[in-house]
Amino acid sequence: MPGRTLNGALDEAQARRLRQRFRKGVFVIPSLLTTANIFCGFYSVMESLAGIKALALVQMSGGLEFVIDPGFLRAATEHFDRAAIVIGFAALFDLLDGRVARMTNATSEFGLELDSIADVISFGIAPAVLAFAWGYGQIPELHNVGWAASFLFVICGALRLARFNVQARRPHPNLPPKNPKVDKKAFVGMPIPVGATMIASITHFSPTPLGYIREAHLWSLWIGPGTYSTALLILVICLAFLMISTLRYSSLKNIGVGNRNPRILIIGLALVVILIWFYSQWVLLIISTVYVSHGVLVKLWSLVKPRRAEDGHAQIEHDTKPSPEVRS
């Protein structure tokens, strides 16, 4: 009996050590995914710099004229396309590390801070550098304004992350109480990965640098590199302000929750993956555009809907009000 008791105690201690090791391994997995997120952001910045370097070699001196070398332009296009693609992979890793941390109950303050640093690099600095290098930075007239627009995107993204971290922690006595249902179903302000993927999807859709796109004739107007660059600059500024706004954006955390037939969700996700694989340029641009615009559309609808309800209520009261002849 004493021998069995001793063996049982040893087995229990060994099992406890194994559980502790497994627990430590589980805590490492979200951090590894966050590290992959940081690597993708750094790789995107390096690819954007490589694209700038290739563009510097596009125009080769040929006497008094400049001749565009298509080889260097093709290389710059490939660099910018890779810079946009890895931002998409960074968004995927950012989605996975949060999901894994919640599923394994491995959330921690360290992971929250590391994730914020990763988001500033991958979804703040990387898309801002990409927008400047691939887009409006090629237009001399927009160089200074574009520099300011890219910095505005970075600082607004950092402010958005700081606000999210404050809301994620337990409420402060001086802060208004949070609504758990709203916090679970929606984000306050556009998430910074969405703004980054919006810029990346546009670049992936047309990776040729905007300064070297040929002019087009549309509706009796000549649209050239300056027009495209100005439109991109305005978009970057709008994305920056959407991140620090108070608009509600769906968190998409309830997708698949409580679904009695998960086969429909699996089939839907499989179709989305297939469409992205074969038609990534169109599908990613459509998805990012729909998500960015849905917060604005929902806000506009909420402003219009009460007015319609009040107008309808007033109309009903007016119609049901008895006429003077009836009262007499």
WOSULVEN-V388548 format. One line per field, one symbol per residue. phi: phi as a letter, one per 40 degrees, with the letter a starting at -180 (. if undefined). psi: psi as a letter, one per 40 degrees, with the letter a starting at -180 (. if undefined). burial: I if it has 24 or more other C-alpha atoms within 12 Angstrom, else O. A space follows every 50 residues. Layout:
phi->???
psi->???
burial->???
This chain:
phi->.cccccccccccccccccccccccccccdccccccccccccccccccccc ccccccbccbcbgcbbbccccccccccccccccccccccccccccccccc ccccfbcaccccccccccccccbbcdccccccccbccccdcbccccdccc ccccccccccccccccccccccdccccccdcccccaccgccccccccccc cccccaccdccbcccbbbfgbcbbdccccccccccccccccccccbccbc cgcccgcgccbcccccccccccccccccbccccccccccccccccccccc cccccccccccccccccccccccdcccc
psi->dddddddddddddddddddddddddddddddddddddddddddddddddd ddddddedhhhgbeihhhhddddddddddddddddddddddddddddddd dddeffiiddddddddddddddecddddddddddbeeehddedddddddd ddddddddddddddddddiiiideiiiihddddddiihihiddddddddd dddddgehhdeehiiihhffihhadddddddddddddddddddeieihhh efeehehehegeddddddddddddddddfdddddddddddddeddddddd dddddddddddddddddddehiidddd.
burial->OOOOOOOOOOOOOOOOOOOOOOOOOOIOIIIIIIIIIIIIIIIIIIIIII IIOIIOOIOOOOOOOOOOOOOIIOIIIIIIIIIIIIIIIIIIIIIIIIOI IOOOOIIOOOIIOIIIIIIIIIIIIIIIIIIIIIIIIIIOOIOOIIIIII IIIIIIIIIIIIIIIOOIOOOOOOOOOOOOOOOOOIIIIIIIIIIIIIII IIIIIIIIIIIIOOOOOOOOOOOOIIIIIIOIIIIIIIIIIIIIIOIIII OOOOOOOOOOOOOOOOOOOOOOOOOOOOOIIOIIIOOIIOIIIIIIOOOO OOOOOOOOOOOOOOOOOOOOOOOOOOOO
